Amino acid sequence: MKRSKVSKRYARALLSLGMEEGRYQEYGKELREFADFYESNRELNQAIANPAFTLEDRKAILKAVLAKSAASETIRNFLNLLLDKNRISAVGEISALYEQLTDEVSNIVRAEVVVPRPLAGEAEGRLGQALEQMTLKKVRMNVRQDKSIVGGIIVKIGDLVVDGSVIAQVQGIKESLKRGD
């Protein structure tokens, strides 16, 4: 829990700086790219986060990696700060929290949509519009298939879950019958 609070502080600080400079979306993209690379490259992860190596050696490795990237000076400085404060291993969590914060600033919500089979292009567009009208925000949908729901749809937006699946409807009928409604 403590790590999340610290990570959120770093994400907020970077967002604040990015908003001042008008580049917060660019910084988020650069941070995500580095976090994905860092988390997928075990050798880099071990070399940079391992306190058995001197801080100077770890900084040299980070500098060499960043030299081959298109990261801005601000992101380079931010990553060096994380390394200095021994928080580089939290870069993935910081990036995820940064994305959440930028969504809030940009009035965007993320919706997890579960369907039994692929939606037709038109249906997906209409669903997106309906969710935007419901939330009064721009909606980014992540649609995934799960054949176990048989039919219908499940939509998750933050803490709100709308379960219109056939399985949920059958469960509702069962409960009604048990209660004698």
N, C-alpha and C positions, 0 to 999 in steps of 0.2 A: 504494500500500500504506500509506503513512504517513497519508493522509487517512482510511483505514478505521480505523486505530488511534485517531486523534483523535476521529473520529465515534463510535466505540464508547465512548470515555471520557465524552463528553457524554451519550450514551444511558444509560450506567450511572449517571451522576450524577443525571440526571432520574429514573430508575427508583428510585434510593435515596431521593430526596426524596419521590417519589410513594408509596412503600411506607411511609415514616414517617408520611405524612399520610393513608394509607389511600385514596388517590385515583389510584393508578398506572394503572388502566384508563382512567379519565376523561382523564388527561393524554395517554395514548397516542392516544386518539380525537381530542383537540384538536390534537395535534401532526400527526397524519395529515391532518386536514382542512386545516390551514395548508399543509403540504407539498404536498398535491394542488393547492391553489389557487395556490401560489407557482410550481409547476412548469408549470401550465397557462396561466399569465398571463405572457406574455413581457415585456410592458411593466413589470409590477411587478418581475419578475426583474431586468431591466436597470436599473431605477431604484434598487433596494435594494442590489444587489450591485456596482454600478459605483463604483469608488473615485474617478471623476472628479467625483462629487457629494460635497459635504462630509458628514461623519458626521452632523451635525445635521440636514441636509436628508433624509438617508436614514432617520434616526430618526423625523422628522416624518411621512414617508410610511408607515413601518411602524406608527406610532401611529394614523394615520388609518385604515389598513386594519384594525388590531386593534379599533378603536373600533366597527366595524360587525360584529364577530364576537362570539361568545359565549365566547371563550377566557378561561380563568381567569387570575387575577393571576400565578400561578406560570408558566404558559405564556407570558404576555406578557413577564415578566421573563426567561425562558429565551431567547425569541426576540431580545430586546434584547441579551442577553449574546452570542448568536451574531453579531449585527450588530456589536457592539463588538469582538469578536475576529476579525472578518472571516471568519466561518465560515457565514454565512447561506446561502450557495450549497450547503452540504452538508446542508441541512435534510431533504431527501428520503432521503438515506442514513442520517442519524441516526434518522429516523422508522422506517425499515425495520429497523435494528438494535434500536431500542427494542421493536418488535413481536416480534422474535426473543427478546429478553430477557424480555419479559412472558410469552411462551409457555412459556419454561423455568420461570419462577417459578410459573406456573399449571398446570404438568405437561401441556402441550398440545404435540402435534406436528402438523405440516402434511404432508398427503399429496397428491401430484400424481397423479391417476388419469387414464389415457388409455384410452379405449374407442372401438370403431369406430362405435357408434351409442348413442343415449341409453339409460341404465339405467332400468329400471322403478323406481318409487318404493320398492317393497319390496326390490329387489335392492341399491339404493344403501344403504338402511338396514342390511341384513345385511352388506354389505361394510364399512361403517363399524364395526359391532360386531366383526367379525372382526379388523379392523386395531387396534381398541382392545385386544382380547384379546392380540394378537400383541405390541404395544408396551407394554402396561400403562399407557397414557396416553390422555387424551382426544385424539381425532383430528379435525382440521378438514380436510375433503376439498375439493379443487378438481378437479372432474371436467370433462374436455374431450374433445371428439371428434376423432378422426383416422382417417379411412376407410382410410388406407394400411396400418394394422395388420391389416386384413381381419377378424380375429376375435380373441377373447381379451381380455386386459387387461394394462396395464403400470402398476405402482404404484411411485412414488418417494417415499421418506420419508428426508429427509436424504441420506446417502451410500448408503443401501440401495435397490437397484433390483430389483424382482421383475418379470421380463419373461415373462408367460404369453401373449404374442401368438402368433398362428399363424405370423407371419414368423419369430420367434425359434425356434419349434419346428421349422420347416422347416430353418432354418440349423443347428440342433443335429443333425438327421438327416443333413444333407449332411456335416457334420464327422465324424460317426460312420462314414458310408460311406467317406469319404476315409481314415480311420484303419484301416478294416477291422474295426470292432467288430461 
